[in-house]
Every structure is written in C-alpha cells, then in structure tokens.
Amino acid sequence: NFEFHYFFMRKFWFAYLAKALVIMPGGFGTLDEFYETLTLIQTGKIKGFPIILFGKEYWKKVEEHMNEMIIAGTISAKDLDLVLFTDSSEEAVQYIRERLMKDFVPISVKKPNWWLGEKIEALGRKAS
C-alpha cells in the first residue's frame, strides 16, 4: 500500500511499476492518468504498455473525442491503436499478452572486461 502526498509522484510510480493499464469507469483522476500515460507512450517515453478502457459504453465519448482529435489533426490515426476499448475480460487479457510479447525486448547483460580481474591482467598485472 503506497501513500503519496504529491499526486505527480503517485503517477510517476504508477507508470514506473506497471506493465499495463486497465481503466475502469472513473472521474477526473482516471482521465488524467489515462491521458498522461497515453502521452508518455505516444511520445516514446515508455514502450510496450497496453492500455485497456473497460466498459465500451462508458468510454464511448472518449473514443469519439479521440476521433475528433484525429479529424482536427492534433493526434494521428495510429494513436487509436494504442488503446483497446472493450467489455470482455478475455479480450483484455489477450491484448495485454500480445502487446507485452510483441514489444518485449530482452535486456542482455554484458560482463564488463574487468569482472574477474581481466582489466588488471591486461595492464600487465596479475589479478589476485
């Protein structure tokens, strides 16, 4: 259980720790977290982060507003691909799995050349 005095810190840790965002019907705070996370994805600050808006009827106006932004030229049509509007928990789970596997990039760990004293030996000294 986390408690934050400043809302921006809550949002930072929220985005930092999460692997996906499933949004249920909510108010201003929910919209704020949705749009801020969407902006971070759109601008490439975070990658491979599926967003699901659960409850198609509730989020219908948000989807319409996003389409209006496309018409106005303020977002790209491909930005709609960053969000899944659904009523199905099975579809949401499948979407999360597909997105996480598609965007998953394994981190390779390269052993530093000094890991076991190799750098010292390269300087003509014997490693202890």
N, C-alpha and C positions, 0 to 999 in steps of 0.2 A: 504494500500500500504506500503510494507516494503522495506527499502533500507539497504543494508549491505556493509560495507567497506571490510570485510573479507569473502571470499567465503565459508569457513568452517562454519561460523556462519549461513549463509543462508541455508546451507544443514542441519545443526542441527535443526533450527526452521522449516524447511520444513518437516523433518521426525517427529519432535515432534508434530506438529499440524495436520498433515494429517492422514486420516483414510484409504486411498487407493492411489494408484499411477497409473494414466492413462498416458501413454507416447506416444506422437505423434512423427513422424519422426523429428529428430534433429541431432545435431552435438556432439562434444566432451563433452560439458557440460551436455547434455542429457544422454549420455552414462555414464558419471561419476556419475550422480545422480542415474541412474538405477542400476549400479553395486554396488555402496555403499549401497543403500537401500537393494538390494538383499543380500549383505554380512551381513548386520545387521539382516535380517530375518534368513538367513542360520545359523548364529552363535547364534541365540536365543536372541539377544539384543532387538528386537522388535517382537511382535507376532500379528497374525491376520491381516496382512497387505497385501491385494491383490494388485498384480502388473499386469497391462494390457499393452501389447505392441500393439498399434493400428496401423494397416497397415501391414498385413502379408508379402506382397511383399517387403516392405522396410526393415523389420526386419528379413527377411529370412536368411541372412548371420550371424546375431547374433545367431539365433536359431541353425544354422549349427555349429557355433563356440562352442556353449554350448554342442552340441552333441560330438564334438571333445574333449572337456574337459572331458566328461564322459568316452570316449574311453581311454584317457590318464590317467584317474584315479584321476584327480585333483578336480572333483566335483562328487557328487553322482547322479544317475539317478533320484532319488526322488527330486533333486533340480529343475528339469524341471517343476515339479508340482507347483512350487512357482510363475510361470509366465503363463499368458494366452496370446497367440498370436491370434489376431482376427481382422476382418474387420467389425464386427457387433456391433453397439452400444447397441442393445438389449442383446446380449450375454455378453458384458462387464458389463452392469448394473446387470444382473442376477448373474454373477460371483462375483461381489462385494457384493451383498446382501447375497449370500450363504456363502461366506467366512467370512463376518463380523458376521453373525448369528452363524456360526459353531464355530468360535473362540471367541465369546463374552463370557466373564466371568463377571457376575455382582460382583460389589465390595460391600461387606457387611460392614456396619459401626457399630461397636460395641460401645455402650455407655460406657465410662470409669466409673469405680466404684466410682469416686469422682464427677461425673457430677452434682448431686444435693446435694452435701454435705455428701453423704453416707460414704466417707472415714473418714471424721471428726467424724461422729457418731460412726463409727467402732472403733475409738480411745477413745471412752467414752466421747466425747464432743458433745454438741448439735449444729446442723447446724443452722445458722442464716438465 
